[in-house]
Amino acid sequence: MLYGALEAGGTKMVLGCYDENGTLLDRTVMPTETPAITFPKMLDYFKDKGIGALGIGSFGPLCLNPGDPHFGAIGATPKLPWRGFDLMGEFARGLGVPVALDTDVNAAALAEAQLGAAKGLGSCLYVTIGTGVGGGVIVDGKPIHGLMHPELGHMLLVPDPRDPMPQGVCPYHKGCLEGLAAGPSMEKRWGLSAKELPDDHVAWDIEANYLAQMCFNAILTLSPEKIILGGGVLQRKHIFPLIRRKTLSMLNGYIECLADSDLSDYIVEPGLDTASGLTGSYLLARQAADN
Amino acid sequence: MLYGALEAGGTKMVLGCYDENGTLLDRTVMPTETPAITFPKMLDYFKDKGIGALGIGSFGPLCLNPGDPHFGAIGATPKLPWRGFDLMGEFARGLGVPVALDTDVNAAALAEAQLGAAKGLGSCLYVTIGTGVGGGVIVDGKPIHGLMHPELGHMLLVPDPRDPMPQGVCPYHKGCLEGLAAGPSMEKRWGLSAKELPDDHVAWDIEANYLAQMCFNAILTLSPEKIILGGGVLQRKHIFPLIRRKTLSMLNGYIECLADSDLSDYIVEPGLDTASGLTGSYLLARQAADN
Protein backbone atom coordinates (compact mmCIF):
# COMPACT_ATOMS: atom_id res chain seq x y z
CA MET A 1 0.00 0.00 0.00
CA LEU A 2 1.11 3.59 -0.64
CA TYR A 3 0.56 6.34 1.90
CA GLY A 4 -0.19 10.01 1.23
CA ALA A 5 1.22 12.72 3.49
CA LEU A 6 0.21 16.37 3.59
CA GLU A 7 1.99 19.02 5.62
CA ALA A 8 -0.50 21.87 5.42
CA GLY A 9 1.12 25.21 6.18
CA GLY A 10 -0.10 28.78 6.11
CA THR A 11 2.13 29.69 3.17
CA LYS A 12 2.77 26.37 1.46
CA MET A 13 1.45 22.84 1.18
CA VAL A 14 3.96 19.99 1.10
CA LEU A 15 2.58 16.77 -0.38
CA GLY A 16 4.33 13.43 -0.38
CA CYS A 17 3.84 9.81 -1.18
CA TYR A 18 5.49 7.02 0.86
CA ASP A 19 5.79 3.27 0.39
CA GLU A 20 5.34 0.54 3.01
CA ASN A 21 8.94 0.96 4.20
CA GLY A 22 8.56 4.68 4.81
CA THR A 23 10.56 5.65 1.74
CA LEU A 24 9.50 8.98 0.27
CA LEU A 25 8.72 8.18 -3.39
CA ASP A 26 7.50 11.58 -4.46
CA ARG A 27 7.20 15.06 -3.00
CA THR A 28 5.75 18.31 -4.30
CA VAL A 29 5.12 21.79 -2.91
CA MET A 30 2.37 24.26 -3.79
CA PRO A 31 1.49 27.69 -2.40
CA THR A 32 -1.41 27.90 0.08
CA GLU A 33 -4.02 29.99 -1.72
CA THR A 34 -7.76 29.59 -1.04
CA PRO A 35 -9.41 26.19 -0.51
CA ALA A 36 -11.23 26.68 -3.84
CA ILE A 37 -7.91 26.94 -5.69
CA THR A 38 -5.58 24.75 -3.64
CA PHE A 39 -7.81 21.90 -2.49
CA PRO A 40 -8.61 20.51 -5.99
CA LYS A 41 -4.89 20.58 -6.87
CA MET A 42 -4.02 18.60 -3.76
CA LEU A 43 -6.83 16.16 -4.43
CA ASP A 44 -5.57 15.59 -7.99
CA TYR A 45 -2.06 14.97 -6.72
CA PHE A 46 -3.14 12.23 -4.31
CA LYS A 47 -5.72 10.71 -6.73
CA ASP A 48 -2.95 10.08 -9.28
CA LYS A 49 -0.87 8.23 -6.72
CA GLY A 50 -3.41 5.58 -5.77
CA ILE A 51 -2.77 5.95 -2.05
CA GLY A 52 -4.51 3.72 0.50
CA ALA A 53 -4.61 6.26 3.34
CA LEU A 54 -3.79 9.92 3.95
CA GLY A 55 -2.21 11.64 6.94
CA ILE A 56 -2.42 15.41 7.42
CA GLY A 57 -0.36 17.59 9.74
CA SER A 58 -1.95 21.00 9.47
CA PHE A 59 -1.72 24.57 10.71
CA GLY A 60 -4.45 25.19 13.27
CA PRO A 61 -6.42 25.60 15.27
CA LEU A 62 -8.09 22.30 14.41
CA CYS A 63 -11.14 20.55 15.80
CA LEU A 64 -9.82 17.13 16.84
CA ASN A 65 -12.68 16.06 19.09
CA PRO A 66 -14.49 13.13 17.41
CA GLY A 67 -17.68 14.04 19.26
CA ASP A 68 -17.79 17.56 17.80
CA PRO A 69 -19.80 18.30 14.62
CA HIS A 70 -16.76 20.24 13.34
CA PHE A 71 -14.41 17.27 13.85
CA GLY A 72 -11.67 17.45 11.26
CA ALA A 73 -12.20 21.10 10.34
CA ILE A 74 -9.91 24.12 10.65
CA GLY A 75 -10.96 26.59 13.36
CA ALA A 76 -10.52 30.34 13.84
CA THR A 77 -7.36 30.81 11.80
CA PRO A 78 -6.37 34.32 10.68
CA LYS A 79 -6.22 32.77 7.16
CA LEU A 80 -9.90 33.58 6.65
CA PRO A 81 -10.65 31.50 3.52
CA TRP A 82 -9.60 28.38 5.41
CA ARG A 83 -11.69 29.08 8.50
CA GLY A 84 -14.19 26.25 8.94
CA PHE A 85 -12.81 24.26 5.98
CA ASP A 86 -13.45 20.56 6.58
CA LEU A 87 -9.93 19.42 5.74
CA MET A 88 -10.33 15.84 6.89
CA GLY A 89 -13.86 15.35 5.56
CA GLU A 90 -13.13 16.83 2.13
CA PHE A 91 -10.13 14.56 1.59
CA ALA A 92 -11.98 11.51 2.95
CA ARG A 93 -14.87 12.11 0.56
CA GLY A 94 -12.66 13.11 -2.37
CA LEU A 95 -10.26 10.17 -2.08
CA GLY A 96 -12.44 7.47 -0.51
CA VAL A 97 -9.59 6.39 1.79
CA PRO A 98 -9.08 6.68 5.57
CA VAL A 99 -7.71 10.08 6.61
CA ALA A 100 -6.04 11.08 9.89
CA LEU A 101 -5.55 14.69 10.95
CA ASP A 102 -3.44 16.34 13.61
CA THR A 103 -1.61 19.63 14.08
CA ASP A 104 1.58 20.13 12.09
CA VAL A 105 3.55 20.24 15.33
CA ASN A 106 1.92 17.15 16.83
CA ALA A 107 2.76 15.36 13.58
CA ALA A 108 6.36 16.57 13.79
CA ALA A 109 6.58 15.52 17.44
CA LEU A 110 5.25 12.06 16.51
CA ALA A 111 7.90 11.70 13.81
CA GLU A 112 10.66 12.79 16.17
CA ALA A 113 9.40 10.31 18.81
CA GLN A 114 9.23 7.38 16.38
CA LEU A 115 12.16 8.05 14.07
CA GLY A 116 14.06 11.14 15.16
CA ALA A 117 15.70 12.77 18.15
CA ALA A 118 13.33 11.11 20.67
CA LYS A 119 13.37 7.67 19.03
CA GLY A 120 12.64 4.96 21.56
CA LEU A 121 11.13 7.38 24.09
CA GLY A 122 7.48 7.45 25.00
CA SER A 123 7.33 11.21 25.42
CA CYS A 124 8.72 14.39 23.90
CA LEU A 125 8.00 18.02 23.24
CA TYR A 126 8.64 19.49 19.79
CA VAL A 127 8.62 23.27 19.47
CA THR A 128 9.16 25.21 16.28
CA ILE A 129 10.19 28.87 16.48
CA GLY A 130 9.77 30.59 13.14
CA THR A 131 7.17 33.07 11.90
CA GLY A 132 5.12 31.75 14.81
CA VAL A 133 5.74 29.41 17.71
CA GLY A 134 4.01 26.04 17.85
CA GLY A 135 4.40 23.03 20.10
CA GLY A 136 3.54 19.35 19.69
CA VAL A 137 3.46 16.98 22.64
CA ILE A 138 3.80 13.21 22.74
CA VAL A 139 2.72 11.35 25.88
CA ASP A 140 2.85 7.55 26.02
CA GLY A 141 3.69 7.48 22.31
CA LYS A 142 0.67 9.51 21.23
CA PRO A 143 0.01 13.20 20.48
CA ILE A 144 -1.91 15.04 23.21
CA HIS A 145 -5.42 16.21 22.35
CA GLY A 146 -7.75 16.59 25.35
CA LEU A 147 -9.88 19.69 25.09
CA MET A 148 -8.36 20.59 21.70
CA HIS A 149 -4.59 20.34 21.21
CA PRO A 150 -1.65 22.17 22.76
CA GLU A 151 -1.24 25.82 21.74
CA LEU A 152 2.02 26.11 23.55
CA GLY A 153 3.21 29.07 21.52
CA HIS A 154 1.06 31.37 23.58
CA MET A 155 2.37 30.51 27.05
CA LEU A 156 2.89 33.58 29.28
CA LEU A 157 6.50 34.56 30.00
CA VAL A 158 8.20 36.82 32.49
CA PRO A 159 9.48 39.87 30.55
CA ASP A 160 13.26 40.20 30.30
CA PRO A 161 14.28 43.51 31.95
CA ARG A 162 16.53 44.24 28.95
CA ASP A 163 13.70 43.79 26.44
CA PRO A 164 12.72 47.12 24.80
CA MET A 165 9.42 45.55 23.66
CA PRO A 166 8.29 43.43 26.67
CA GLN A 167 4.63 43.24 25.59
CA GLY A 168 5.47 41.41 22.38
CA VAL A 169 3.52 41.48 19.12
CA CYS A 170 0.78 38.87 19.63
CA PRO A 171 -2.63 40.41 18.88
CA TYR A 172 -4.25 38.13 21.48
CA HIS A 173 -1.90 38.06 24.46
CA LYS A 174 0.40 40.55 26.14
CA GLY A 175 3.80 39.00 26.76
CA CYS A 176 3.23 35.52 25.36
CA LEU A 177 5.97 33.30 23.91
CA GLU A 178 5.03 33.76 20.26
CA GLY A 179 4.65 37.51 20.69
CA LEU A 180 8.05 37.75 22.34
CA ALA A 181 10.19 35.12 20.64
CA ALA A 182 8.98 34.36 17.11
CA GLY A 183 10.87 35.74 14.09
CA PRO A 184 8.60 38.76 13.45
CA SER A 185 8.95 39.87 17.06
CA MET A 186 12.76 39.75 16.84
CA GLU A 187 12.74 41.70 13.59
CA LYS A 188 10.33 44.35 14.89
CA ARG A 189 12.29 44.77 18.11
CA TRP A 190 15.80 45.01 16.67
CA GLY A 191 15.27 46.10 13.04
CA LEU A 192 17.20 43.00 11.97
CA SER A 193 15.88 39.53 11.26
CA ALA A 194 16.96 36.42 13.18
CA LYS A 195 19.07 35.61 10.14
CA GLU A 196 20.85 38.98 10.26
CA LEU A 197 21.37 39.55 13.98
CA PRO A 198 25.04 38.98 14.90
CA ASP A 199 25.85 36.12 17.30
CA ASP A 200 26.92 38.48 20.08
CA HIS A 201 23.83 40.72 19.90
CA VAL A 202 21.91 40.92 23.21
CA ALA A 203 18.87 39.79 21.20
CA TRP A 204 20.12 36.21 21.46
CA ASP A 205 20.54 36.30 25.20
CA ILE A 206 17.00 37.63 25.60
CA GLU A 207 15.67 35.09 23.09
CA ALA A 208 17.43 32.32 25.03
CA ASN A 209 15.85 33.58 28.25
CA TYR A 210 12.36 33.33 26.72
CA LEU A 211 12.97 29.89 25.26
CA ALA A 212 14.51 28.69 28.53
CA GLN A 213 11.40 29.84 30.40
CA MET A 214 9.32 27.81 27.97
CA CYS A 215 11.55 24.75 28.49
CA PHE A 216 11.41 25.22 32.26
CA ASN A 217 7.60 25.44 32.32
CA ALA A 218 7.29 22.53 29.91
CA ILE A 219 9.56 20.33 32.04
CA LEU A 220 7.49 21.06 35.15
CA THR A 221 4.16 20.64 33.40
CA LEU A 222 4.65 17.87 30.82
CA SER A 223 7.77 16.13 32.12
CA PRO A 224 8.94 15.18 28.59
CA GLU A 225 11.89 12.84 28.09
CA LYS A 226 13.27 15.11 25.35
CA ILE A 227 12.74 18.69 24.18
CA ILE A 228 13.30 19.27 20.47
CA LEU A 229 13.61 22.82 19.19
CA GLY A 230 13.35 23.59 15.48
CA GLY A 231 12.16 26.26 13.06
CA GLY A 232 13.78 29.17 11.26
CA VAL A 233 14.96 31.13 14.31
CA LEU A 234 16.65 28.03 15.75
CA GLN A 235 18.75 27.65 12.61
CA ARG A 236 21.05 30.00 14.52
CA LYS A 237 22.58 27.07 16.41
CA HIS A 238 24.69 29.20 18.74
CA ILE A 239 21.54 29.79 20.79
CA PHE A 240 21.29 26.16 21.96
CA PRO A 241 24.00 26.33 24.65
CA LEU A 242 22.51 29.61 25.90
CA ILE A 243 19.03 28.05 26.21
CA ARG A 244 20.43 25.00 28.00
CA ARG A 245 22.45 27.07 30.45
CA LYS A 246 19.55 29.34 31.33
CA THR A 247 17.14 26.39 31.71
CA LEU A 248 19.56 24.70 34.12
CA SER A 249 20.01 27.91 36.05
CA MET A 250 16.21 28.38 36.38
CA LEU A 251 15.71 24.73 37.45
CA ASN A 252 18.35 25.32 40.11
CA GLY A 253 18.80 21.62 40.82
CA TYR A 254 15.11 21.03 41.43
CA ILE A 255 14.69 18.26 38.84
CA GLU A 256 17.35 15.87 40.10
CA CYS A 257 17.64 13.70 37.00
CA LEU A 258 18.67 16.77 34.97
CA ALA A 259 20.85 18.42 37.60
CA ASP A 260 24.13 16.72 36.68
CA SER A 261 23.74 17.24 32.94
CA ASP A 262 24.53 20.15 30.62
CA LEU A 263 21.23 19.33 28.83
CA SER A 264 23.03 18.81 25.52
CA ASP A 265 21.24 15.45 25.24
CA TYR A 266 17.95 16.83 26.52
CA ILE A 267 17.28 20.10 24.67
CA VAL A 268 18.21 19.17 21.13
CA GLU A 269 17.81 19.89 17.43
CA PRO A 270 15.31 17.86 15.39
CA GLY A 271 16.66 14.45 14.32
CA LEU A 272 14.77 14.63 11.03
CA ASP A 273 15.88 18.15 10.15
CA THR A 274 12.99 19.88 8.33
CA ALA A 275 11.34 16.58 7.35
CA SER A 276 9.59 15.92 10.68
CA GLY A 277 6.29 17.50 9.60
CA LEU A 278 5.88 15.45 6.41
CA THR A 279 7.24 12.30 8.04
CA GLY A 280 4.75 12.72 10.88
CA SER A 281 1.93 13.07 8.35
CA TYR A 282 3.04 9.77 6.82
CA LEU A 283 2.94 8.15 10.27
CA LEU A 284 -0.59 9.51 10.73
CA ALA A 285 -1.54 7.91 7.39
CA ARG A 286 -0.29 4.55 8.67
CA GLN A 287 -2.42 4.99 11.80
CA ALA A 288 -5.45 5.82 9.64
CA ALA A 289 -4.87 2.67 7.58
CA ASP A 290 -4.58 0.53 10.72
CA ASN A 291 -7.80 1.84 12.29
CA MET B 1 -10.18 -9.12 47.23
CA LEU B 2 -9.50 -6.16 49.51
CA TYR B 3 -7.38 -3.21 48.42
CA GLY B 4 -5.06 -1.10 50.54
CA ALA B 5 -4.69 2.62 49.91
CA LEU B 6 -2.04 4.94 51.32
CA GLU B 7 -2.05 8.69 50.91
CA ALA B 8 1.47 9.56 52.03
CA GLY B 9 1.77 13.21 53.03
CA GLY B 10 4.56 15.26 54.52
CA THR B 11 2.68 15.74 57.80
CA LYS B 12 0.32 12.78 57.93
CA MET B 13 -0.27 9.36 56.48
CA VAL B 14 -3.83 8.38 55.58
CA LEU B 15 -4.38 4.62 55.30
CA GLY B 16 -7.50 2.95 54.03
CA CYS B 17 -8.94 -0.38 53.09
CA TYR B 18 -11.45 -0.78 50.25
CA ASP B 19 -13.60 -3.67 49.03
CA GLU B 20 -14.18 -4.79 45.41
CA ASN B 21 -16.96 -2.20 44.98
CA GLY B 22 -14.77 0.69 46.06
CA THR B 23 -16.40 1.02 49.45
CA LEU B 24 -14.06 2.36 52.12
CA LEU B 25 -14.21 -0.24 54.91
CA ASP B 26 -11.65 1.27 57.23
CA ARG B 27 -9.54 4.42 57.45
CA THR B 28 -6.87 5.60 59.85
CA VAL B 29 -4.46 8.52 60.10
CA MET B 30 -1.00 8.67 61.62
CA PRO B 31 1.61 11.44 61.80
CA THR B 32 4.52 11.31 59.35
CA GLU B 33 7.58 10.81 61.55
CA THR B 34 10.71 9.00 60.32
CA PRO B 35 10.56 5.88 58.14
CA ALA B 36 11.96 3.88 61.09
CA ILE B 37 8.99 4.88 63.24
CA THR B 38 6.17 5.25 60.73
CA PHE B 39 6.85 2.53 58.19
CA PRO B 40 6.45 -0.46 60.57
CA LYS B 41 3.16 0.99 61.85
CA MET B 42 1.82 1.32 58.32
CA LEU B 43 2.99 -2.19 57.48
CA ASP B 44 1.20 -3.58 60.55
CA TYR B 45 -2.00 -1.79 59.58
CA PHE B 46 -2.08 -3.32 56.11
CA LYS B 47 -0.88 -6.78 57.26
CA ASP B 48 -3.87 -7.04 59.57
CA LYS B 49 -6.27 -6.29 56.75
CA GLY B 50 -5.26 -9.10 54.40
CA ILE B 51 -5.18 -6.85 51.33
CA GLY B 52 -4.44 -8.27 47.87
CA ALA B 53 -2.78 -5.14 46.48
CA LEU B 54 -1.65 -1.70 47.65
CA GLY B 55 -1.82 1.69 45.94
CA ILE B 56 0.24 4.64 47.17
CA GLY B 57 -0.19 8.30 46.31
CA SER B 58 2.80 9.99 47.88
CA PHE B 59 4.48 13.34 48.37
CA GLY B 60 7.46 13.62 46.06
CA PRO B 61 9.60 13.87 44.21
CA LEU B 62 9.36 10.19 43.29
CA CYS B 63 11.32 8.01 40.93
CA LEU B 64 8.65 6.53 38.65
CA ASN B 65 10.88 5.35 35.83
CA PRO B 66 10.82 1.51 35.82
CA GLY B 67 14.25 1.48 34.18
CA ASP B 68 15.87 3.42 37.01
CA PRO B 69 17.60 1.60 39.91
CA HIS B 70 15.74 3.97 42.29
CA PHE B 71 12.34 3.08 40.81
CA GLY B 72 9.71 3.40 43.52
CA ALA B 73 11.83 5.49 45.89
CA ILE B 74 11.36 9.01 47.24
CA GLY B 75 13.79 11.58 45.79
CA ALA B 76 15.27 14.84 47.07
CA THR B 77 12.51 15.82 49.48
CA PRO B 78 13.22 18.44 52.16
CA LYS B 79 11.92 15.79 54.62
CA LEU B 80 15.43 14.38 54.98
CA PRO B 81 14.70 11.06 56.76
CA TRP B 82 12.49 10.05 53.80
CA ARG B 83 15.04 10.95 51.13
CA GLY B 84 15.87 7.81 49.19
CA PHE B 85 13.37 5.65 51.09
CA ASP B 86 12.20 2.82 48.83
CA LEU B 87 8.49 3.28 49.52
CA MET B 88 7.25 0.89 46.86
CA GLY B 89 9.91 -1.76 47.39
CA GLU B 90 9.58 -1.83 51.17
CA PHE B 91 5.82 -2.32 51.02
CA ALA B 92 6.10 -4.92 48.24
CA ARG B 93 8.63 -6.92 50.28
CA GLY B 94 6.81 -6.38 53.59
CA LEU B 95 3.36 -7.33 52.33
CA GLY B 96 4.14 -9.71 49.47
CA VAL B 97 1.42 -8.14 47.28
CA PRO B 98 1.58 -5.99 44.12
CA VAL B 99 2.16 -2.30 44.88
CA ALA B 100 1.60 0.72 42.61
CA LEU B 101 3.04 4.14 43.34
CA ASP B 102 2.34 7.59 41.95
CA THR B 103 2.41 11.17 43.22
CA ASP B 104 -0.36 12.19 45.61
CA VAL B 105 -1.62 14.67 43.02
CA ASN B 106 -1.52 12.22 40.11
CA ALA B 107 -3.51 9.82 42.31
CA ALA B 108 -6.02 12.56 43.11
CA ALA B 109 -6.27 13.49 39.42
CA LEU B 110 -6.91 9.84 38.56
CA ALA B 111 -9.70 9.65 41.13
CA GLU B 112 -11.28 12.86 39.85
CA ALA B 113 -11.06 11.55 36.25
CA GLN B 114 -12.62 8.19 37.08
CA LEU B 115 -15.12 9.07 39.80
CA GLY B 116 -15.12 12.81 40.43
CA ALA B 117 -15.42 16.16 38.69
CA ALA B 118 -13.86 14.89 35.43
CA LYS B 119 -15.75 11.58 35.37
CA GLY B 120 -16.10 10.28 31.84
CA LEU B 121 -13.34 12.51 30.46
CA GLY B 122 -10.01 11.21 29.25
CA SER B 123 -8.02 14.17 30.52
CA CYS B 124 -7.89 16.55 33.44
CA LEU B 125 -5.58 18.66 35.55
CA TYR B 126 -5.85 18.55 39.34
CA VAL B 127 -4.05 21.25 41.30
CA THR B 128 -3.97 21.57 45.06
CA ILE B 129 -3.07 24.90 46.64
CA GLY B 130 -2.28 24.52 50.31
CA THR B 131 1.01 24.59 52.20
CA GLY B 132 2.52 23.90 48.76
CA VAL B 133 1.21 23.70 45.23
CA GLY B 134 1.09 20.38 43.40
CA GLY B 135 -0.42 19.30 40.12
CA GLY B 136 -1.51 15.94 38.76
CA VAL B 137 -2.21 15.41 35.07
CA ILE B 138 -4.34 12.77 33.36
CA VAL B 139 -3.91 12.24 29.61
CA ASP B 140 -5.84 9.49 27.81
CA GLY B 141 -7.06 8.19 31.16
CA LYS B 142 -3.57 7.79 32.67
CA PRO B 143 -1.32 9.93 34.88
CA ILE B 144 1.57 11.60 33.03
CA HIS B 145 5.08 10.41 33.89
CA GLY B 146 7.64 10.88 31.12
CA LEU B 147 10.96 12.09 32.47
CA MET B 148 9.65 11.99 36.06
CA HIS B 149 6.19 13.42 36.85
CA PRO B 150 4.73 16.90 36.65
CA GLU B 151 6.02 19.41 39.21
CA LEU B 152 3.55 22.00 38.12
CA GLY B 153 3.69 23.92 41.38
CA HIS B 154 6.93 25.53 40.32
CA MET B 155 5.80 27.06 37.02
CA LEU B 156 7.11 30.60 36.47
CA LEU B 157 4.55 33.41 36.69
CA VAL B 158 4.47 37.06 35.70
CA PRO B 159 4.59 39.09 38.92
CA ASP B 160 1.45 41.06 39.75
CA PRO B 161 2.38 44.78 39.87
CA ARG B 162 0.40 45.09 43.14
CA ASP B 163 2.33 42.27 44.82
CA PRO B 164 4.59 43.59 47.63
CA MET B 165 6.55 40.31 47.54
CA PRO B 166 6.89 39.48 43.80
CA GLN B 167 9.81 37.09 44.23
CA GLY B 168 7.81 34.70 46.39
CA VAL B 169 9.14 32.37 49.06
CA CYS B 170 10.32 29.30 47.11
CA PRO B 171 13.94 28.47 48.05
CA TYR B 172 14.55 27.12 44.52
CA HIS B 173 12.83 29.53 42.12
CA LYS B 174 12.25 33.27 42.03
CA GLY B 175 8.62 34.01 41.20
CA CYS B 176 7.27 30.48 40.85
CA LEU B 177 3.64 29.50 41.48
CA GLU B 178 4.24 27.77 44.82
CA GLY B 179 6.45 30.60 46.04
CA LEU B 180 3.80 33.16 45.10
CA ALA B 181 0.48 31.46 45.70
CA ALA B 182 0.71 28.74 48.37
CA GLY B 183 -0.62 29.36 51.87
CA PRO B 184 2.73 30.25 53.51
CA SER B 185 3.39 32.88 50.85
CA MET B 186 0.01 34.54 51.44
CA GLU B 187 0.58 34.54 55.18
CA LYS B 188 4.10 35.97 54.92
CA ARG B 189 3.00 38.66 52.49
CA TRP B 190 -0.09 39.88 54.31
CA GLY B 191 0.46 38.86 57.93
CA LEU B 192 -2.86 36.97 57.77
CA SER B 193 -3.48 33.39 56.68
CA ALA B 194 -5.68 32.42 53.74
CA LYS B 195 -8.29 31.49 56.33
CA GLU B 196 -8.18 34.93 57.94
CA LEU B 197 -7.89 37.28 54.95
CA PRO B 198 -11.24 39.02 54.31
CA ASP B 199 -13.04 38.32 51.02
CA ASP B 200 -12.49 41.84 49.72
CA HIS B 201 -8.73 41.96 50.49
CA VAL B 202 -6.57 42.66 47.42
CA ALA B 203 -4.73 39.43 48.34
CA TRP B 204 -7.51 37.45 46.68
CA ASP B 205 -7.38 39.38 43.45
CA ILE B 206 -3.62 38.85 43.26
CA GLU B 207 -4.00 35.17 44.19
CA ALA B 208 -6.61 34.80 41.45
CA ASN B 209 -4.24 36.42 38.96
CA TYR B 210 -1.53 33.86 39.79
CA LEU B 211 -3.90 30.90 39.63
CA ALA B 212 -5.42 32.20 36.38
CA GLN B 213 -1.93 32.39 34.86
CA MET B 214 -1.42 28.77 35.87
CA CYS B 215 -4.76 27.77 34.32
CA PHE B 216 -3.95 29.73 31.15
CA ASN B 217 -0.54 28.09 30.73
CA ALA B 218 -1.97 24.67 31.54
CA ILE B 219 -4.74 25.05 28.95
CA LEU B 220 -2.22 25.99 26.26
CA THR B 221 0.26 23.28 27.23
CA LEU B 222 -1.83 20.29 28.36
CA SER B 223 -5.21 21.06 26.81
CA PRO B 224 -7.11 19.34 29.66
CA GLU B 225 -10.86 18.78 29.44
CA LYS B 226 -11.29 19.94 33.02
CA ILE B 227 -9.24 21.88 35.59
CA ILE B 228 -9.90 20.93 39.22
CA LEU B 229 -8.62 23.19 41.98
CA GLY B 230 -8.47 22.01 45.57
CA GLY B 231 -6.44 22.36 48.76
CA GLY B 232 -6.67 24.55 51.84
CA VAL B 233 -6.37 27.96 50.16
CA LEU B 234 -9.16 27.07 47.70
CA GLN B 235 -11.56 26.41 50.59
CA ARG B 236 -12.17 30.13 50.20
CA LYS B 237 -14.67 29.51 47.41
CA HIS B 238 -15.19 33.17 46.54
CA ILE B 239 -11.93 33.00 44.60
CA PHE B 240 -13.31 30.65 41.92
CA PRO B 241 -15.26 33.29 39.94
CA LEU B 242 -12.22 35.60 40.09
CA ILE B 243 -9.94 32.89 38.71
CA ARG B 244 -12.40 32.04 35.94
CA ARG B 245 -12.86 35.68 34.92
CA LYS B 246 -9.12 36.36 34.78
CA THR B 247 -8.42 33.15 32.86
CA LEU B 248 -11.03 34.10 30.25
CA SER B 249 -9.63 37.59 30.01
CA MET B 250 -6.08 36.26 29.47
CA LEU B 251 -7.27 33.74 26.85
CA ASN B 252 -8.96 36.66 25.07
CA GLY B 253 -11.05 34.38 22.86
CA TYR B 254 -8.05 32.43 21.60
CA ILE B 255 -9.35 28.99 22.62
CA GLU B 256 -12.66 29.03 20.76
CA CYS B 257 -14.34 26.16 22.60
CA LEU B 258 -13.98 28.07 25.89
CA ALA B 259 -14.75 31.54 24.55
CA ASP B 260 -18.53 31.43 25.01
CA SER B 261 -18.40 29.97 28.51
CA ASP B 262 -17.96 31.52 31.95
CA LEU B 263 -15.72 28.52 32.78
CA SER B 264 -17.95 27.53 35.71
CA ASP B 265 -18.05 24.00 34.25
CA TYR B 266 -14.37 24.02 33.34
CA ILE B 267 -12.44 25.34 36.34
CA VAL B 268 -14.13 23.52 39.18
CA GLU B 269 -13.90 22.22 42.74
CA PRO B 270 -12.97 18.57 43.36
CA GLY B 271 -15.89 16.20 42.94
CA LEU B 272 -14.57 13.95 45.72
CA ASP B 273 -13.93 16.77 48.19
CA THR B 274 -10.83 15.86 50.21
CA ALA B 275 -11.10 12.12 49.44
CA SER B 276 -9.52 12.27 45.97
CA GLY B 277 -6.03 11.39 47.22
CA LEU B 278 -7.03 8.23 49.10
CA THR B 279 -9.54 7.22 46.42
CA GLY B 280 -6.84 7.60 43.78
CA SER B 281 -4.55 5.38 45.83
CA TYR B 282 -7.28 2.74 45.89
CA LEU B 283 -7.55 3.00 42.07
CA LEU B 284 -3.78 2.52 41.85
CA ALA B 285 -4.15 -0.63 43.99
CA ARG B 286 -6.69 -1.98 41.51
CA GLN B 287 -4.24 -1.30 38.66
CA ALA B 288 -1.48 -3.08 40.57
CA ALA B 289 -3.76 -6.10 41.07
CA ASP B 290 -4.64 -6.17 37.35
CA ASN B 291 -1.04 -6.05 36.16
Interface residues (C-beta under 8 A of the other chain):
Chain A: P61 G75 A76 G122 S123 G135 V137 V139 D140 K142 I144 H145 G146 L147 M148 H149 P150 E151 L152 G153 H154 M155 L156 L157 V158 P159 Y172 H173 G175 Q213 F216 N217 A218 I219 L220 T221 L222 S223 P224 E225 M250 N252 G253 Y254 I255 E256 C257 L258
Chain B: P61 G75 A76 G122 S123 G135 V137 V139 D140 K142 I144 H145 G146 L147 M148 H149 P150 E151 L152 G153 H154 M155 L156 L157 V158 P159 Y172 H173 G175 Q213 F216 N217 A218 I219 L220 T221 L222 S223 P224 E225 M250 N252 G253 Y254 I255 E256 C257 L258
